Amino acid sequence: MRSSSSHATVFLAVLLVVLGAAELHAMQTDFLSQYKGTPFHDSRYQSGAQLIPGKLVCAYYDLGGEGVAYHDSDAKNNGSGTLNPANGSYLNEFRMSEGVDTSYTKFGFDPKIDDNPYDKVAPPANLLYVGWTAPGEWFNVTVQVAHAGDYTADLLYTSNRGGTISLDVNGRAATGPLAITSTFNAADPVAWRQWHHWNIVRGIAKIRLPAGKAVLTVHILTEGQMNLATIDFRKVN
């Protein structure tokens, strides 16, 4: 038979777990009530918060501007309107007035860009992505989670030097540093194409998500120089 002290120890342990969960829920609810960012929408994308399970497009980070929806090391979009000329094209001018650097996968050029033979996986054509990343930068994505529980994530990306990222959920760290493997390939004779060797890190993260609305934050921790296209979340059974 258990002693009264053993029962008390078990009760205390359970109580601490319950109180910890309640405190975490309260903090996350407080974050959401104060957050001023809103789900991305424009003339083409009007689906609201991105859905989990599902594939998140990083370039559809939240509206709200610097310090609210994202932090970037400068106010210039080095992709849209810069590398990609402001010529009236939706893809070339995508979010070009914002600080987060965005571009898209380009096929059919000579030399080949994103449909090159050094890709580890073939990305879709005209896929928007966040690029020119630097340590200390971050962006938020509002999501709608179908069911609470554990989810695993696959990342479609390029990286010419490797590095680390991390994820927050509702303002609290949900992962430690997540390693990004370099896609550098010395066999490619085109120097600038080292930023265009696409790969997928499968199972890069496993995180617990609450049901309903949540805000995910993607942090660039080390190295940078990554292109982040999509994060595909699947529920763990």
C-alpha positions, 0 to 999 in steps of 0.5 A, a space after each residue: 500500500 502506498 504511504 500518504 507521503 507517496 500519494 502527496 508526491 504524486 498529487 503534487 507532481 500532477 498539480 504542477 503539470 496542470 498548473 504549468 499547462 494552465 500558465 502556458 495556455 494563459 501566456 499563449 492566449 495573452 500573446 494572441 490577444 495582443 498580437 497586431 499582425 494579420 494573415 496575409 492576403 492580396 489580390 490573388 491570395 485571400 484564403 486567410 490563415 494558412 492551414 495545418 495540417 498543410 503546406 505553409 508558404 513562407 512568403 505569405 508571412 503576416 501583414 503588420 510590418 517591421 517589428 510586428 509581422 517580421 524583423 529584417 536587417 534592412 527596409 529594402 526588398 532585395 528580390 521583388 522590385 530589385 533583382 526582379 524588376 518592377 515591371 507590373 508582373 505580380 511575381 516580380 513586384 510581390 510585396 516589394 514595398 516590405 523589408 522581407 526579401 522575396 523572390 520566386 522559382 524561375 524555370 526555362 532560362 539559360 543558364 538554368 536557375 531553379 530547374 538546374 541539374 544540381 537540385 536535390 529535389 525539383 521545386 514547383 515553378 513560380 513558387 514564392 519564397 523568402 530569401 536573402 536571410 540573415 541571422 536575427 531576422 524573423 517572420 510570423 505566419 498566422 495559422 489555423 490548426 485543425 487538431 491539437 497535438 504533435 506535428 512534424 515539419 518538412 522544409 523546402 529550402 536552399 542554403 549555400 553554407 548551412 545554418 540554423 533556424 528555430 520556431 516559436 508558437 504564440 511567442 514561446 520557443 517551440 524548438 531549439 536550433 534546427 540544423 539546415 544542411 548546406 546545398 553547396 555543390 562545387 560541381 556547379 560552374 555557375 557561382 550565383 546558382 549556389 543559392 538555387 540548389 533546392 532540397 527538403 529537410 524531412 522531419 526538421 522539427 516536431 512541435 506541439 500545436 494547440 487547436 485553432 488560431 496560432 502564430 508561428 515565428 520562424 527565426 534565422 539563427 546562424 549563417 543566413 543566406 537561405 531561401 525558405 519556400 514551404 514548411 509542410 506540417 503533418 500530424 503525428 499519430 
